[in-house]
Amino acid sequence: MTPGPYTFILPATRELPKRLQSTKRRTIGMRVPDHPLVRAVLDELGEPIMSSTLTLPGEDLPLTDPVEIEERIGHEIDAIIDAGPTGIEPTSVIDLTTGVAKVLRVGRGDVSALL
């Protein structure tokens, strides 16, 4: 399944900063991406990074085009890395907090083995 288009929900430990946790459930979502640029950045850093899908307030779809991102919010951010098109279909989300995998959202990742 990994690397790939999956987000795994895991229990948060005490070592995890509170701002990264779901405040209601003490959990965190984790991905192991298969995009070559992201993997190269992760390999170079040697540690995880925090990221988020860029969906602006009042919008239904995320921004994925670097030119549009630059035009709309470029003045508010430090850098944009153009990693090519990634599409807008979300990852499949799998909850692993109870010891039994539970599919919370079916997305790009094949979850048929879990259903």
MDTraj code that builds the backbone (N, CA, C; nanometers):
import mdtraj as md
import numpy as np

residues = "MET THR PRO GLY PRO TYR THR PHE ILE LEU PRO ALA THR ARG GLU LEU PRO LYS ARG LEU GLN SER THR LYS ARG ARG THR ILE GLY MET ARG VAL PRO ASP HIS PRO LEU VAL ARG ALA VAL LEU ASP GLU LEU GLY GLU PRO ILE MET SER SER THR LEU THR LEU PRO GLY GLU ASP LEU PRO LEU THR ASP PRO VAL GLU ILE GLU GLU ARG ILE GLY HIS GLU ILE ASP ALA ILE ILE ASP ALA GLY PRO THR GLY ILE GLU PRO THR SER VAL ILE ASP LEU THR THR GLY VAL ALA LYS VAL LEU ARG VAL GLY ARG GLY ASP VAL SER ALA LEU LEU".split()
xyz = np.array([
    [0.0806, -0.1194, 0.0000],
    [0.0000, 0.0000, 0.0000],
    [0.0851, 0.1260, 0.0000],
    [0.2010, 0.1185, 0.0621],
    [0.2835, 0.2381, 0.0640],
    [0.4152, 0.2092, -0.0070],
    [0.4746, 0.3105, -0.0645],
    [0.4191, 0.4444, -0.0761],
    [0.2996, 0.4454, -0.1713],
    [0.2127, 0.5429, -0.1522],
    [0.0969, 0.5521, -0.2384],
    [-0.0062, 0.6519, -0.1902],
    [-0.1222, 0.6544, -0.2554],
    [-0.2253, 0.7540, -0.2271],
    [-0.3156, 0.7167, -0.1097],
    [-0.2536, 0.6983, 0.0048],
    [-0.3271, 0.6601, 0.1255],
    [-0.2905, 0.7538, 0.2393],
    [-0.3876, 0.7851, 0.3234],
    [-0.3644, 0.8567, 0.4479],
    [-0.4056, 0.7624, 0.5595],
    [-0.3139, 0.7388, 0.6531],
    [-0.3407, 0.6490, 0.7647],
    [-0.3637, 0.7313, 0.8909],
    [-0.4727, 0.7044, 0.9604],
    [-0.5013, 0.7703, 1.0869],
    [-0.4430, 0.6829, 1.1975],
    [-0.3550, 0.7427, 1.2776],
    [-0.2835, 0.6706, 1.3827],
    [-0.3023, 0.7415, 1.5168],
    [-0.2878, 0.6686, 1.6276],
    [-0.2943, 0.7344, 1.7584],
    [-0.1775, 0.8317, 1.7744],
    [-0.2036, 0.9456, 1.8333],
    [-0.0979, 1.0425, 1.8605],
    [-0.0269, 1.0032, 1.9906],
    [0.1036, 1.0151, 1.9907],
    [0.1796, 0.9896, 2.1124],
    [0.2096, 1.1220, 2.1819],
    [0.2627, 1.1160, 2.3014],
    [0.2971, 1.2375, 2.3756],
    [0.4079, 1.3174, 2.3078],
    [0.4900, 1.2503, 2.2267],
    [0.5991, 1.3193, 2.1577],
    [0.5496, 1.4090, 2.0455],
    [0.4294, 1.3856, 1.9976],
    [0.3750, 1.4615, 1.8851],
    [0.3243, 1.5972, 1.9328],
    [0.3714, 1.7057, 1.8731],
    [0.3201, 1.8374, 1.9137],
    [0.1681, 1.8435, 1.9011],
    [0.1044, 1.9068, 1.9977],
    [-0.0418, 1.9138, 2.0013],
    [-0.0997, 1.9790, 1.8768],
    [-0.0295, 2.0751, 1.8176],
    [-0.0830, 2.1438, 1.6996],
    [-0.0935, 2.0523, 1.5774],
    [-0.0271, 1.9377, 1.5818],
    [-0.0357, 1.8425, 1.4720],
    [-0.1435, 1.7372, 1.4932],
    [-0.2007, 1.7315, 1.6126],
    [-0.2996, 1.6294, 1.6466],
    [-0.4411, 1.6758, 1.6164],
    [-0.5278, 1.5798, 1.5889],
    [-0.6707, 1.6079, 1.5888],
    [-0.7081, 1.6375, 1.7334],
    [-0.7657, 1.7529, 1.7591],
    [-0.7944, 1.7923, 1.8968],
    [-0.9021, 1.7066, 1.9602],
    [-0.9911, 1.6503, 1.8820],
    [-1.1011, 1.5715, 1.9372],
    [-1.0613, 1.4271, 1.9631],
    [-0.9697, 1.3718, 1.8841],
    [-0.9438, 1.2285, 1.8927],
    [-0.8008, 1.1907, 1.9309],
    [-0.7112, 1.2863, 1.9472],
    [-0.5696, 1.2578, 1.9728],
    [-0.5132, 1.1608, 1.8694],
    [-0.5336, 1.1966, 1.7433],
    [-0.4838, 1.1168, 1.6319],
    [-0.4068, 1.2072, 1.5362],
    [-0.3392, 1.1431, 1.4425],
    [-0.2704, 1.2154, 1.3362],
    [-0.2861, 1.1369, 1.2069],
    [-0.2942, 1.2084, 1.0966],
    [-0.2962, 1.1455, 0.9652],
    [-0.1551, 1.1418, 0.9093],
    [-0.1162, 1.0278, 0.8526],
    [0.0181, 1.0114, 0.7985],
    [0.0115, 0.9574, 0.6566],
    [0.0966, 1.0132, 0.5696],
    [0.1080, 0.9629, 0.4331],
    [0.2519, 0.9260, 0.4034],
    [0.2688, 0.8283, 0.3169],
    [0.3985, 0.7948, 0.2607],
    [0.3805, 0.8097, 0.1097],
    [0.4098, 0.9296, 0.0567],
    [0.3777, 0.9595, -0.0829],
    [0.4662, 0.8856, -0.1819],
    [0.4117, 0.8684, -0.3019],
    [0.4906, 0.8049, -0.4072],
    [0.5333, 0.9040, -0.5149],
    [0.5134, 1.0337, -0.4927],
    [0.5553, 1.1354, -0.5892],
    [0.7075, 1.1510, -0.5813],
    [0.7772, 1.1452, -0.6945],
    [0.9241, 1.1473, -0.6913],
    [0.9838, 1.2734, -0.6272],
    [0.9253, 1.3888, -0.6499],
    [0.9807, 1.5104, -0.5910],
    [0.9632, 1.5104, -0.4395],
    [0.8468, 1.4732, -0.3934],
    [0.8222, 1.4696, -0.2489],
    [0.9137, 1.3674, -0.1832],
    [0.9296, 1.2528, -0.2447],
    [1.0189, 1.1506, -0.1882],
    [1.1629, 1.1994, -0.1831],
    [1.2055, 1.2749, -0.2860],
    [1.3415, 1.3297, -0.2867],
    [1.3604, 1.4299, -0.1728],
    [1.2607, 1.5157, -0.1501],
    [1.2680, 1.6120, -0.0393],
    [1.2751, 1.5371, 0.0936],
    [1.1892, 1.4357, 0.1106],
    [1.1894, 1.3581, 0.2348],
    [1.3228, 1.2868, 0.2553],
    [1.3775, 1.2303, 0.1482],
    [1.5075, 1.1627, 0.1587],
    [1.6170, 1.2611, 0.1997],
    [1.6140, 1.3805, 0.1407],
    [1.7154, 1.4812, 0.1719],
    [1.7039, 1.5296, 0.3166],
    [1.5810, 1.5532, 0.3626],
    [1.5603, 1.6015, 0.4990],
    [1.5854, 1.4930, 0.6030],
    [1.5518, 1.3694, 0.5677],
    [1.5686, 1.2591, 0.6616],
    [1.4667, 1.2595, 0.7746],
    [1.3596, 1.3317, 0.7588],
    [1.2529, 1.3367, 0.8587],
    [1.1227, 1.3745, 0.7909],
    [1.0101, 1.3518, 0.8589],
    [0.8805, 1.3834, 0.7982],
    [0.8596, 1.5341, 0.7845],
    [0.7676, 1.5708, 0.6978],
    [0.7267, 1.7100, 0.6843],
    [0.5760, 1.7191, 0.7054],
    [0.5315, 1.8346, 0.7466],
    [0.3887, 1.8588, 0.7608],
    [0.3406, 1.9262, 0.6334],
    [0.2305, 1.8780, 0.5802],
    [0.1751, 1.9393, 0.4596],
    [0.0231, 1.9347, 0.4663],
    [-0.0364, 2.0078, 0.3747],
    [-0.1814, 2.0148, 0.3715],
    [-0.2269, 2.0347, 0.2287],
    [-0.3466, 1.9894, 0.1972],
    [-0.4075, 2.0187, 0.0692],
    [-0.4508, 2.1647, 0.0706],
    [-0.4242, 2.2356, -0.0380],
    [-0.4547, 2.3777, -0.0449],
    [-0.5954, 2.4005, -0.0999],
    [-0.6916, 2.4041, -0.0093],
    [-0.8287, 2.4385, -0.0455],
    [-0.8610, 2.5686, 0.0268],
    [-0.8845, 2.6731, -0.0509],
    [-0.9093, 2.8042, 0.0082],
    [-1.0503, 2.8131, 0.0651],
    [-1.0702, 2.8985, 0.1656],
    [-1.2034, 2.9161, 0.2241],
    [-1.3075, 2.9497, 0.1168],
    [-1.4211, 2.8811, 0.1255],
    [-1.5294, 2.9039, 0.0303],
    [-1.5146, 2.8292, -0.1007],
    [-1.4058, 2.7547, -0.1176],
    [-1.3805, 2.6797, -0.2406],
    [-1.4113, 2.5320, -0.2167],
    [-1.4573, 2.4647, -0.3218],
    [-1.4857, 2.3218, -0.3119],
    [-1.3679, 2.2353, -0.3556],
    [-1.2866, 2.2868, -0.4466],
    [-1.1759, 2.2090, -0.5017],
    [-1.0421, 2.2684, -0.4588],
    [-0.9424, 2.1825, -0.4407],
    [-0.8101, 2.2329, -0.4031],
    [-0.7415, 2.3022, -0.5206],
    [-0.6503, 2.3925, -0.4885],
    [-0.5652, 2.4536, -0.5904],
    [-0.4481, 2.3595, -0.6154],
    [-0.4241, 2.3265, -0.7417],
    [-0.3132, 2.2367, -0.7742],
    [-0.2212, 2.2939, -0.8817],
    [-0.2624, 2.4012, -0.9475],
    [-0.1829, 2.4627, -1.0542],
    [-0.0920, 2.5698, -0.9933],
    [0.0415, 2.5523, -1.0035],
    [0.1327, 2.6479, -0.9408],
    [0.1162, 2.7908, -0.9916],
    [0.0802, 2.8077, -1.1181],
    [0.0595, 2.9426, -1.1720],
    [-0.0603, 3.0081, -1.1033],
    [-0.1690, 2.9340, -1.0881],
    [-0.2868, 2.9875, -1.0204],
    [-0.2576, 3.0145, -0.8721],
    [-0.1821, 2.9257, -0.8094],
    [-0.1451, 2.9470, -0.6687],
    [-0.0661, 3.0765, -0.6557],
    [0.0304, 3.0967, -0.7444],
    [0.1108, 3.2195, -0.7428],
    [0.0219, 3.3426, -0.7609],
    [-0.0703, 3.3367, -0.8567],
    [-0.1583, 3.4508, -0.8835],
    [-0.2489, 3.4830, -0.7646],
    [-0.3005, 3.3777, -0.6996],
    [-0.4003, 3.3994, -0.5950],
    [-0.3419, 3.4250, -0.4564],
    [-0.2354, 3.3531, -0.4204],
    [-0.1824, 3.3695, -0.2841],
    [-0.0306, 3.3785, -0.2784],
    [0.0346, 3.3967, -0.3924],
    [0.1804, 3.4020, -0.3952],
    [0.2402, 3.5065, -0.3043],
    [0.1692, 3.6175, -0.2849],
    [0.2181, 3.7247, -0.1982],
    [0.2102, 3.6883, -0.0496],
    [0.1434, 3.5768, -0.0157],
    [0.1251, 3.5373, 0.1245],
    [0.2129, 3.4187, 0.1660],
    [0.2849, 3.3585, 0.0721],
    [0.3646, 3.2395, 0.1042],
    [0.5099, 3.2602, 0.0620],
    [0.5993, 3.1826, 0.1216],
    [0.7419, 3.1988, 0.0964],
    [0.7891, 3.1339, -0.0329],
    [0.7307, 3.0204, -0.0687],
    [0.7804, 2.9479, -0.1854],
    [0.6723, 2.8570, -0.2428],
    [0.6842, 2.8315, -0.3718],
    [0.5990, 2.7346, -0.4411],
    [0.6924, 2.6413, -0.5154],
    [0.6755, 2.5120, -0.4947],
    [0.7546, 2.4133, -0.5674],
    [0.6632, 2.3496, -0.6711],
    [0.6979, 2.3663, -0.7981],
    [0.6170, 2.3096, -0.9059],
    [0.6577, 2.1638, -0.9257],
    [0.5740, 2.0731, -0.8769],
    [0.6018, 1.9299, -0.8871],
    [0.5197, 1.8654, -0.9982],
    [0.4617, 1.9464, -1.0833],
    [0.3789, 1.8930, -1.1912],
    [0.2383, 1.8648, -1.1421],
    [0.1514, 1.8282, -1.2348],
    [0.0114, 1.8049, -1.1971],
    [-0.0040, 1.6847, -1.1044],
    [-0.0891, 1.6997, -1.0055],
    [-0.1133, 1.5903, -0.9115],
    [-0.2588, 1.5469, -0.9109],
    [-0.3455, 1.6215, -0.9742],
    [-0.4869, 1.5873, -0.9758],
    [-0.5558, 1.6326, -0.8489],
    [-0.6870, 1.6159, -0.8456],
    [-0.7628, 1.6636, -0.7300],
    [-0.8343, 1.5521, -0.6546],
    [-0.8245, 1.4285, -0.7043],
    [-0.8890, 1.3192, -0.6312],
    [-0.8139, 1.2945, -0.5009],
    [-0.8839, 1.2917, -0.3881],
    [-0.8166, 1.2769, -0.2591],
    [-0.7627, 1.1353, -0.2375],
    [-0.6800, 1.1220, -0.1360],
    [-0.6283, 0.9912, -0.0977],
    [-0.7379, 0.9087, -0.0318],
    [-0.7166, 0.7801, -0.0273],
    [-0.8029, 0.6938, 0.0536],
    [-0.7567, 0.7077, 0.1975],
    [-0.8517, 0.7146, 0.2914],
    [-0.8186, 0.7332, 0.4324],
    [-0.8532, 0.6062, 0.5087],
    [-0.7541, 0.5550, 0.5826],
    [-0.7699, 0.4299, 0.6566],
    [-0.7385, 0.4554, 0.8032],
    [-0.8343, 0.4265, 0.8898],
    [-0.8190, 0.4447, 1.0340],
    [-0.7555, 0.3188, 1.0930],
    [-0.6391, 0.3359, 1.1553],
    [-0.5677, 0.2235, 1.2176],
    [-0.5616, 0.2387, 1.3693],
    [-0.6498, 0.3181, 1.4275],
    [-0.6417, 0.3468, 1.5708],
    [-0.6975, 0.2373, 1.6593],
    [-0.7755, 0.1451, 1.6041],
    [-0.8395, 0.0436, 1.6884],
    [-0.7786, -0.0946, 1.6741],
    [-0.6776, -0.1093, 1.5890],
    [-0.6200, -0.2407, 1.5654],
    [-0.6840, -0.3124, 1.4478],
    [-0.7971, -0.2609, 1.4003],
    [-0.8646, -0.3151, 1.2816],
    [-0.8752, -0.2026, 1.1801],
    [-0.8231, -0.2242, 1.0599],
    [-0.8270, -0.1203, 0.9572],
    [-0.9714, -0.0900, 0.9175],
    [-1.0055, 0.0391, 0.9192],
    [-1.1396, 0.0829, 0.8818],
    [-1.1261, 0.1917, 0.7762],
    [-1.1870, 0.1696, 0.6604],
    [-1.1809, 0.2668, 0.5519],
    [-1.2771, 0.3810, 0.5833],
    [-1.2220, 0.5014, 0.5976],
    [-1.3038, 0.6191, 0.6246],
    [-1.3412, 0.6937, 0.4969],
    [-1.2537, 0.6853, 0.3948],
    [-1.2820, 0.7514, 0.2671],
    [-1.2161, 0.6720, 0.1555],
    [-1.2908, 0.6424, 0.0523],
    [-1.2352, 0.5781, -0.0666],
    [-1.1914, 0.6890, -0.1615],
    [-1.0651, 0.6871, -0.1968],
    [-1.0084, 0.7863, -0.2874],
    [-0.9245, 0.7169, -0.3930],
    [-0.8091, 0.7761, -0.4246],
    [-0.7231, 0.7215, -0.5310],
    [-0.6675, 0.5835, -0.4972],
    [-0.6427, 0.5550, -0.3717],
    [-0.5817, 0.4274, -0.3343],
    [-0.6825, 0.3144, -0.3338],
    [-0.6434, 0.2010, -0.3901],
    [-0.7305, 0.0822, -0.3929],
    [-0.7460, 0.0255, -0.2517],
    [-0.8688, 0.0195, -0.2041],
    [-0.8957, -0.0315, -0.0695],
    [-0.9746, -0.1627, -0.0732],
    [-0.9847, -0.2241, -0.1882],
    [-1.0674, -0.3442, -0.2016],
    [-1.0245, -0.4560, -0.1068],
    [-0.8955, -0.4655, -0.0761],
    [-0.8493, -0.5705, 0.0155],
    [-0.8932, -0.5451, 0.1584],
    [-0.9370, -0.4232, 0.1898],
    [-0.9771, -0.3877, 0.3251],
    [-1.1273, -0.3905, 0.3457],
    [-1.2014, -0.3997, 0.2380],
    [-1.3501, -0.3964, 0.2489],
    [-1.4073, -0.5347, 0.2668],
])
top = md.Topology()
chain = top.add_chain()
for i, resn in enumerate(residues, 1):
    res = top.add_residue(resn, chain, resSeq=i)
    for name in ("N", "CA", "C"):
        top.add_atom(name, md.element.get_by_symbol(name[0]), res)
traj = md.Trajectory(xyz[None], top)
